[in-house]
Amino acid sequence: MIALLLLACAGPSPGFSFDGVDDHVRVPSAAGFDGPALSVQVWVTPGAALADRGNLLARRSERGDCFLFRLRGDAGGVLELGLGGGGAEWGLRGRTPIEPGRPRVVAFTHERASGQVRLYVDGVPDAEGTATVPATLGADLPLWIGGDPRHGPRARPFRGVVHAVGAWARVLDGAELAADAAAGAPLSAGAVLAWTGEALPAEWIPGARVEADSADPAWVPR
């Protein structure tokens, strides 16, 4: 489990700013993501102009896709979740516009046995459906924040600030998601990833190279 302590002080939330060009962060090990269910919640402030297909999170490798979670600027700024497995893809699009410059908390849940998927905005249900393909699983599927490496470092970039990310190997209900959204951090029990934006863990890799360069997202302090 990757966990950082939440600092309970007033002021804007910290996070990392992605420029919408080539910034992303690689999380080499997404331990705990391959269970019978997955819930993911992201605290985010979109930039002044939404990218057409700005990926908030993606879990994929050259072997295949597990999921991608993004904002569709070309579709009015709604959420979109895509699942991939066995050479097939399935997707669900939300209904609530995510306005540029406004902090929001966006989430999805996926129960793998039934295929049930739900999207949430600020803890409020946004859309639901039943996935018709299983998501690819495996230890070689890293997690990516703010970009989509399969399509190159300059493709499908997110523009804005990611303040926090939480993930759970179970289906969180609406009350849990709403409570975390109101608290400003992933606090629900059993998180397999709980990052609160204060710093990147040492094993996370910002940008396209190990060395610091202009492709690294910039930290935004409180």
Secondary structure as a PSIPRED ss2 file (coil, helix, strand):
# PSIPRED VFORMAT (PSIPRED V4.0)

   1 M C   1.000  0.000  0.000
   2 I E   0.000  0.000  1.000
   3 A E   0.000  0.000  1.000
   4 L C   1.000  0.000  0.000
   5 L C   1.000  0.000  0.000
   6 L C   1.000  0.000  0.000
   7 L C   1.000  0.000  0.000
   8 A C   1.000  0.000  0.000
   9 C C   1.000  0.000  0.000
  10 A C   1.000  0.000  0.000
  11 G C   1.000  0.000  0.000
  12 P C   1.000  0.000  0.000
  13 S C   1.000  0.000  0.000
  14 P C   1.000  0.000  0.000
  15 G E   0.000  0.000  1.000
  16 F E   0.000  0.000  1.000
  17 S E   0.000  0.000  1.000
  18 F E   0.000  0.000  1.000
  19 D E   0.000  0.000  1.000
  20 G C   1.000  0.000  0.000
  21 V C   1.000  0.000  0.000
  22 D C   1.000  0.000  0.000
  23 D C   1.000  0.000  0.000
  24 H C   1.000  0.000  0.000
  25 V E   0.000  0.000  1.000
  26 R E   0.000  0.000  1.000
  27 V E   0.000  0.000  1.000
  28 P C   1.000  0.000  0.000
  29 S C   1.000  0.000  0.000
  30 A C   1.000  0.000  0.000
  31 A C   1.000  0.000  0.000
  32 G C   1.000  0.000  0.000
  33 F C   1.000  0.000  0.000
  34 D C   1.000  0.000  0.000
  35 G C   1.000  0.000  0.000
  36 P C   1.000  0.000  0.000
  37 A E   0.000  0.000  1.000
  38 L E   0.000  0.000  1.000
  39 S E   0.000  0.000  1.000
  40 V E   0.000  0.000  1.000
  41 Q E   0.000  0.000  1.000
  42 V E   0.000  0.000  1.000
  43 W E   0.000  0.000  1.000
  44 V E   0.000  0.000  1.000
  45 T E   0.000  0.000  1.000
  46 P E   0.000  0.000  1.000
  47 G C   1.000  0.000  0.000
  48 A C   1.000  0.000  0.000
  49 A C   1.000  0.000  0.000
  50 L C   1.000  0.000  0.000
  51 A C   1.000  0.000  0.000
  52 D C   1.000  0.000  0.000
  53 R C   1.000  0.000  0.000
  54 G E   0.000  0.000  1.000
  55 N E   0.000  0.000  1.000
  56 L E   0.000  0.000  1.000
  57 L E   0.000  0.000  1.000
  58 A E   0.000  0.000  1.000
  59 R E   0.000  0.000  1.000
  60 R E   0.000  0.000  1.000
  61 S E   0.000  0.000  1.000
  62 E C   1.000  0.000  0.000
  63 R C   1.000  0.000  0.000
  64 G E   0.000  0.000  1.000
  65 D E   0.000  0.000  1.000
  66 C E   0.000  0.000  1.000
  67 F E   0.000  0.000  1.000
  68 L E   0.000  0.000  1.000
  69 F E   0.000  0.000  1.000
  70 R E   0.000  0.000  1.000
  71 L E   0.000  0.000  1.000
  72 R E   0.000  0.000  1.000
  73 G H   0.000  1.000  0.000
  74 D H   0.000  1.000  0.000
  75 A H   0.000  1.000  0.000
  76 G C   1.000  0.000  0.000
  77 G C   1.000  0.000  0.000
  78 V E   0.000  0.000  1.000
  79 L E   0.000  0.000  1.000
  80 E E   0.000  0.000  1.000
  81 L E   0.000  0.000  1.000
  82 G E   0.000  0.000  1.000
  83 L E   0.000  0.000  1.000
  84 G E   0.000  0.000  1.000
  85 G E   0.000  0.000  1.000
  86 G C   1.000  0.000  0.000
  87 G C   1.000  0.000  0.000
  88 A E   0.000  0.000  1.000
  89 E E   0.000  0.000  1.000
  90 W E   0.000  0.000  1.000
  91 G E   0.000  0.000  1.000
  92 L E   0.000  0.000  1.000
  93 R E   0.000  0.000  1.000
  94 G C   1.000  0.000  0.000
  95 R C   1.000  0.000  0.000
  96 T C   1.000  0.000  0.000
  97 P C   1.000  0.000  0.000
  98 I C   1.000  0.000  0.000
  99 E C   1.000  0.000  0.000
 100 P C   1.000  0.000  0.000
 101 G C   1.000  0.000  0.000
 102 R C   1.000  0.000  0.000
 103 P C   1.000  0.000  0.000
 104 R E   0.000  0.000  1.000
 105 V E   0.000  0.000  1.000
 106 V E   0.000  0.000  1.000
 107 A E   0.000  0.000  1.000
 108 F E   0.000  0.000  1.000
 109 T E   0.000  0.000  1.000
 110 H E   0.000  0.000  1.000
 111 E E   0.000  0.000  1.000
 112 R C   1.000  0.000  0.000
 113 A C   1.000  0.000  0.000
 114 S C   1.000  0.000  0.000
 115 G C   1.000  0.000  0.000
 116 Q E   0.000  0.000  1.000
 117 V E   0.000  0.000  1.000
 118 R E   0.000  0.000  1.000
 119 L E   0.000  0.000  1.000
 120 Y E   0.000  0.000  1.000
 121 V E   0.000  0.000  1.000
 122 D C   1.000  0.000  0.000
 123 G C   1.000  0.000  0.000
 124 V E   0.000  0.000  1.000
 125 P E   0.000  0.000  1.000
 126 D E   0.000  0.000  1.000
 127 A E   0.000  0.000  1.000
 128 E E   0.000  0.000  1.000
 129 G E   0.000  0.000  1.000
 130 T E   0.000  0.000  1.000
 131 A C   1.000  0.000  0.000
 132 T C   1.000  0.000  0.000
 133 V C   1.000  0.000  0.000
 134 P C   1.000  0.000  0.000
 135 A C   1.000  0.000  0.000
 136 T C   1.000  0.000  0.000
 137 L C   1.000  0.000  0.000
 138 G C   1.000  0.000  0.000
 139 A C   1.000  0.000  0.000
 140 D C   1.000  0.000  0.000
 141 L C   1.000  0.000  0.000
 142 P C   1.000  0.000  0.000
 143 L E   0.000  0.000  1.000
 144 W E   0.000  0.000  1.000
 145 I E   0.000  0.000  1.000
 146 G C   1.000  0.000  0.000
 147 G C   1.000  0.000  0.000
 148 D C   1.000  0.000  0.000
 149 P H   0.000  1.000  0.000
 150 R H   0.000  1.000  0.000
 151 H H   0.000  1.000  0.000
 152 G C   1.000  0.000  0.000
 153 P C   1.000  0.000  0.000
 154 R C   1.000  0.000  0.000
 155 A C   1.000  0.000  0.000
 156 R C   1.000  0.000  0.000
 157 P C   1.000  0.000  0.000
 158 F C   1.000  0.000  0.000
 159 R E   0.000  0.000  1.000
 160 G E   0.000  0.000  1.000
 161 V E   0.000  0.000  1.000
 162 V E   0.000  0.000  1.000
 163 H E   0.000  0.000  1.000
 164 A E   0.000  0.000  1.000
 165 V E   0.000  0.000  1.000
 166 G E   0.000  0.000  1.000
 167 A E   0.000  0.000  1.000
 168 W E   0.000  0.000  1.000
 169 A C   1.000  0.000  0.000
 170 R C   1.000  0.000  0.000
 171 V C   1.000  0.000  0.000
 172 L C   1.000  0.000  0.000
 173 D C   1.000  0.000  0.000
 174 G H   0.000  1.000  0.000
 175 A H   0.000  1.000  0.000
 176 E H   0.000  1.000  0.000
 177 L H   0.000  1.000  0.000
 178 A H   0.000  1.000  0.000
 179 A H   0.000  1.000  0.000
 180 D H   0.000  1.000  0.000
 181 A H   0.000  1.000  0.000
 182 A H   0.000  1.000  0.000
 183 A H   0.000  1.000  0.000
 184 G C   1.000  0.000  0.000
 185 A C   1.000  0.000  0.000
 186 P C   1.000  0.000  0.000
 187 L C   1.000  0.000  0.000
 188 S C   1.000  0.000  0.000
 189 A C   1.000  0.000  0.000
 190 G C   1.000  0.000  0.000
 191 A E   0.000  0.000  1.000
 192 V E   0.000  0.000  1.000
 193 L E   0.000  0.000  1.000
 194 A E   0.000  0.000  1.000
 195 W E   0.000  0.000  1.000
 196 T C   1.000  0.000  0.000
 197 G C   1.000  0.000  0.000
 198 E C   1.000  0.000  0.000
 199 A C   1.000  0.000  0.000
 200 L C   1.000  0.000  0.000
 201 P C   1.000  0.000  0.000
 202 A C   1.000  0.000  0.000
 203 E C   1.000  0.000  0.000
 204 W C   1.000  0.000  0.000
 205 I E   0.000  0.000  1.000
 206 P E   0.000  0.000  1.000
 207 G C   1.000  0.000  0.000
 208 A C   1.000  0.000  0.000
 209 R C   1.000  0.000  0.000
 210 V C   1.000  0.000  0.000
 211 E C   1.000  0.000  0.000
 212 A C   1.000  0.000  0.000
 213 D C   1.000  0.000  0.000
 214 S C   1.000  0.000  0.000
 215 A C   1.000  0.000  0.000
 216 D C   1.000  0.000  0.000
 217 P C   1.000  0.000  0.000
 218 A E   0.000  0.000  1.000
 219 W E   0.000  0.000  1.000
 220 V E   0.000  0.000  1.000
 221 P C   1.000  0.000  0.000
 222 R C   1.000  0.000  0.000
